[in-house]
Amino acid sequence: MNKKLLALTLSGALAASMLAGCGGSSNGGDTSTSTDTKADTTEASGAEGSVYYLNFKPEQDQQWQDLAKAYTEETGVPVTVVTAASGNYETTLMSEMGKSGAPTLFQVNGPVGLANWKDYCYDLAGSDIYGQLTSDNYALKEDDTVYGIAYVIESYGLIVNKTLLEKAGYTIDDIQSFADLKNVAEDITARSSELGFAAFTSAGMDGSSDWRFKTHLANLPIYFEYQTDGISSTDAIKGTYLDNYRDMWDLYINNSTCDPKELSAKTGDDSRNEFLAGDAVFFQNGSWEYANLTGDGGYTDDDLAMIPIYIGVGDEANQGLCTGTENYWCVNNQADEADIQATLDFMNWCVTSELGTKTMADEMGFVIPFKGAQESKNLFVKQDAEYTAEGKTPVSWNFTTMPSEEWKNGVGQALTAYAADQTDANWAGVVSAFVDGWATEYQMANGQ
């Protein structure tokens, strides 16, 4: 193990798994193809260079495997895709980087994640794929050095079963604020026996699901605090809007398909399956869920919508979906020169070829920030564009500034404890994990 990786491994506990499961599907085990297979196929094909992609997104594993196979058939260049288990990307990356035949293509979640891997990032400034970007805003840069390139833009919010909502006597036009949402949700709860469904799916705090709340929902009070203070990151979050966070969490857990005491064991699959079964109207998740909800006899576009997550702050009438990225491709500068070039060529093919762009748009449901992007058929992607066209302001992804995975875990544990016993004292534990935990983890991550 080289000195860079040894130092990184020793500090890894401070930032393990910084890539926080956007679409961290519970169907993701480690679906990896072994690095031994990679070495064998490289030698067998005789191709110059090979690619080893450590994929972050379990829910897109099969599509990446298929795309890799197609590229190899077309070019003769071996491409191996290894998919890390949900919530374990950073630890998997550390492990794989310590092996011979380490990943040539990996990802970081933004500036915080980049801090761990900067010394391993090839400068992409002169690459073909950098030239394909529609905006420099999608490049992870410092001065003139390009360390990473965003390969997907995604949105999340409240996915709505419009048919059930209408059965309850409402439409999405009736929900334009937190107050509106609270009114609708509590009315559905009051009539749940009569209606036969709940307002919200289970807010599961199992590891396959908790990222939706300790990361994605937590983004909202962070976003509004940053907006109020005119900043884009901080070493000490104040928790200005944590009362609003509590209001939304209360709404989720007290108007759902299960008792709040059961949430520690509820999974991401549970929540999705409840929505698919018509057990609840609302399901907090993102554009990456579209294929899961519409495939194999699922819902049609007429059944679904995505609305903003309102928490009672800001100009709610003009609030859009939470839209951004935490997915930046990086190329391993420690790899052989031929493997680096093979990796650059594969990346460029993915975002310029008909098959690559079609797969990313239609099968993966991605909006990709490249000139050759195909229009996505994903309803939630289209709705995000419609919100923006109407002049609504997207909520930016600020969870990339969260100081560590340990901070998220602390918040998640406190949320779970509060759900089981909803006292002010237990909510104070959430506030402490959020505010005090932020300061502590930031100082540890930055050697202060």
N, C-alpha and C positions, 0 to 999 in steps of 0.2 A: 504494500500500500504506500503510495507516495505521500510526501509531507503535506501537500494541499488537502488530500482526501482524509488523512489522519486528523488534521486540524478540524476539518468539516465534521467528521464523525463525532469528535469529542464535543462539538458544540451543537450537534444535531438535536439533542433533547430539548433545546430551547426553541426550536422551530420545526419540530417534526410535523410532517404532513401539512405544511402551510397551504397546500392546494386544497381548498375546502369544499370539495364535493359538490360543485355545481352540477346538478344532475348526477350526484353520486349514487347511482342506482344500487339497490340492494341485490340486484342480480349479479353484481360484480364480485366474483371471487378472483383469485389470481388466475386468469385465463391465459397464462403466458405460454409462449413457445420457448423452449429452452435455448440458452445461448450456445449449447453444444450443437443443436440443430442448425443454428446460424452458421457456425464454423464449417459444418459438414456441407451445407448447401453452397457456401461460398466456394469451397474447393471443387465441388462437383460441377458447378456451372461454368467455371473458367472465366466468369465475368470479372472486369476490373472494378474492384471496390464492392462494398455491400452496405446495406442500411440496417440498423437496429433501432426501431422506434419504441421507446417506453411510453405507452399511451396512458393518459390520465383518466379517460372517460370509459368506465366499464360498459355503459349503455350503448356505446358505439363500437365495442370490440369487434363484433362480427363484420361490420361494414369496413373497418380498417383491415381486418384479415383478408377480406375479399378484394379490397383495393390493392393491397400489397401483392396478392397473387396475380392480379391482372397486370400490374406493372412489371413483375418478374417475367410473365409470359410475353409481354411486349418488348422488353429490353434485355432480358437475360440477367439483369442485376438482382441478386437475392435481397429480399426485404423481409425482415422478421419483425413482427409486432408482438410486444409483450404488454399485457394490460395489468396494471397494479390493482389490487383489491381496493374497494371503496374505502377512502379515508386513510390509506396507507401509502400514498404516492411517494412522499418524501423519504420515508424509511426504505421503501423499495429502491428508490433512486440511489440512495447512499449505498445500499447493498450491492446493486448492480454496477455502480461506478468503481467498486473495489475489485471487480473481477476482470480477467482478460476478456477481450471482446465486449467492452462496456457499451452502453447505448451511444449511438452516434447522434440521435435526435431525442431530445427530452423537452420538458417544459417547466416554466416557473409561473407564479401567479401574478407577478408584478414586481415593483421595486423591493418589497420586503423579501420575497422569495429569491429575487436576483442576488441579494446581498450574500446569500449562501453559496451561489454557484457562479459568480461573476468570473472567477479565474478559469472556469471551464468553458466559457462561452466564446465561440468563434465570432469574429466581427463580420456581421452580415451586410455591412454598408455597401459593398460593391457587388452583392449577389443579385441574380436575376429575380429572385422572389421579392427582394426589397423593392426592386423597380416595379413590381406588380401591385404594390400597396396603393390604395386610393387616397390615403392620407398618412402623413408622418405621425399623426396622433396614435396610430396603431403600431408604432415601433417603440420598443423599449430601449431608449437611447440615453447616453451620457456624453455630452459634447458631440463629437462626430462618430462615436463608436455605437454600433447597433448590436445590442446583446440579444435581443429577442424580437420576434414578430408575432403579433396577434393573428390567430388563424380562424377565430370564430367570434361573432358578436351574438349575445343571447339576451333574452328578456325573461323576467319572472314577475308573477303577481298572483292574483286569485283566479284560478280556473273555475269557471261557472258552468254548471249544468243548467242551461237556459230552460229546458223543458220542465225540470223540477221547480225552478224558480217561478215559472209561470203558473205551475200547479198550485204554488203557495200564494199566488195572487200578485206577483211582482214581475218586473222586467229589469234588465240591467240599467235602464234609464232612471230607475228609482234609487240607484245607489251611486251617489256622487260625492260622498263624504263618509267619515267614520261614523257620524251620528246616523246617517242613513243605513249603513251596514249593520250597526248595532240594533237598530229598530227592526230590520228585516230578520236578522239572525235570532233575536230573542222572540220574535213572533213565531218563527218556524219552530223554535224549541217549545213554546207554549202549546203548539198544535201538533207536535211531532207524532203523537199516537194516532191522531186523525189523519195526518198527511202520510205517515209511513216512512219518513226519512228525517235526518238531522240537518242542521245548518252546515257544519264543518266535518270533514273527515278527521280521523284521529291525528293529533299533533304528536306523533310518536317520538320518543326520545331515545330509542335504540340507535346505535351508530349508523344504521342505514338511512335514518330519517332526521336525526337531531340537527344536522347541518342546516336544515330549512329554517330553524328558529334561532340557534346560537350564532348563525352566520347571516343567513339571508334576511330574516326578520330583524335581527340586530342591526343590519345595515341602515334601517330607516331612522332610528334615533341618532345614529352617527352622521348620516347624510344631513339631517336637518340641523344638527349642531354645527357641522362644518359650514353649512350655508349661512347660518346666523352669525358665525364668527369670522366668515370670509377666509377660511383656511382649507387645505386639502389633505392635511394629516396633522397628527399631534402626538406628543410624548405623554400627554396627560388628558384623557377624556374627562369631561366634566359631568356627563350624564344629564344634561339639561332636559332631555325629553324622555327620561326613563319612566315617568308616570304614564306617558302615552304608550310606551312599550308594554307596561303592565296592563293597561286597558285592553290592548289588542290581544295579549296573551290570555287574559281572563276571558275575552270573547271566544277565542279558539277553544279553550279547554272546558268551558262551561256550557257550550252549545254544540257539542260534537257527538260522535257515534259511541263514545265510551266514557266511563267514569275517569276523571282526571288521575286517580290513583293508579290506573292501569297503564299510564303513558310510558313508563320506563321500559316496558317490554314490547311496545307497539313498534312495528317496523315500517319502512318505506313501502314495502309491498302491501302491508295491511291498508295503509292510507290510499294507495292507488286502487286496490281491489274494492275498497268501500265505494270509491267514486265510480268505478266501472260498474258496480252492482246497483247503482242508483240509491245508495244509502245516505248520501249527503249532497248538498248543493254546491259547496265551496271546497276547493282543494288548493292549498298554497303550493305552487310549483312553477316550473318554467317551460320555455318553448321546447326544451329537450324532451318533454313528456308527450309531445304531440303524437308521435308514431305509436307510443304505448297505448294511447287512449283511442286511437282511430283504426288501428290495424285489427285484422282477424275478427271482423264482426263487431267492432267497437262503435263508438259514436261517429256521427257525421259532423261536418263543419256547422250544420244548422243547429246542432245540439249544444255547441260549445261557445264560450267567449273567455277572454282574459281581461280582468279589470285591475286597476291599481290597488296596491295595499295601502289603504288610508289608515292613518293613526291619529288623526285629529290635529295635524300640524300643517302650517303653510297654506298655500293657495290650492286647496284640494280640487277646486273646479278646473284647475289647469294642470293637474298632476298626471303624468304619464306612468308607464310601466317602469320597473327597475331594469335598466338596460346597460350592458357593458361587457367586459371580458375579464377573465383571470386566466386566460389560456394563451401563453406566449411560447412559441417554438424556439428552442435554442439548439445549436449544433455544437457537439463536443469537440473542442479544439485539441483535445488530447488524442483523438482518433487518428488513424493513418490518413495520409493526405488523399489517397484514393477513396477511402470511405467517406471522408468529408465531402469530396466532390460528388460522390454517388448520392449522398444525403441531400445536398443542395439541389441536385437534379430531380430527385424524387419529390421534394417539397414543391419545386416549381411546377412539376407535372401535375401534382394534386390540384393546384390552383389555376392552371391554364388549360389542361386537357378537357375534352368534352366529358369523358368518363369521370375524371376526378371532380370537376365542378358539379356535375349532375349528382354524383354520389353524395357529396357534401351538402348540396342543397335539398335534394329530395329524400334521400335515405337517412342522412344524419340530421336533417332539419336545420342546418347551419345557415346563417348569414355570414358570408366570408368577405373581408374587407379588401378584395382584390379586383383588378380591372376586368377580369374574365368571369366574374361571378355570375351564376345563373340565378334567376328569380326563384325564391323558395316557394313551395306550395304549402308551407306550414302556416296554418291559420293564425297562430299566435304571433309569428313574425310579421304577417300582414297587418295584424291589428296594432302592433307596435308602430309600424310605419304610418298607419292611419291616425293614431294618437298624435304622433309628431307632426303630421301634415295639418292637423287641426290646431296646432300651436301649443299643444300640451308639452310640458317639460319632463323629459325622462329623468328618473331618479338614478343618479350615477352609482356605480359599484364602488363603494368605499371600504368594503370589507377586506380589500387587498392591503389596507393600512392597519388591520388588526395586528397586534404585536407578535402573536404566536398561536400555535394550535393549543397550547396549554391554557391560554387565556380563554379560547372558545370552550374548551372542556370545562373550565371552571364555571363559566356562564351557564353551560348546558346542565351541569350537575345542580346548580342553584335553581334553575328553572324547574327541573324535575322535582326537587324537594319542595318547592313552593306549590307546584301543581297538586302534590299529595296532601298539602296542608296549607291552605291559602291565608296565612296570617301576615300581618304587617312585619313581624319579626323575620319571617322567611323571605319576604320580599326584600327586606334590608340585606339579606344574604346575596340576593341577585345584584343589588346596587353595589355592594362591596366587591363582588366578583367582577363586575363591569368596570367600575371606576378604580378601585384600589388595585385590582388584578392587572388592569391595563398599565398602570404606572410601574408596577413590579416587573411585569414581563417585558415591557419596553426597555427598562434599565438593564435587565439581564441579557436581552437580545443585542443590546448595543454596548455591552461591556462597561456600563456605568456603575 
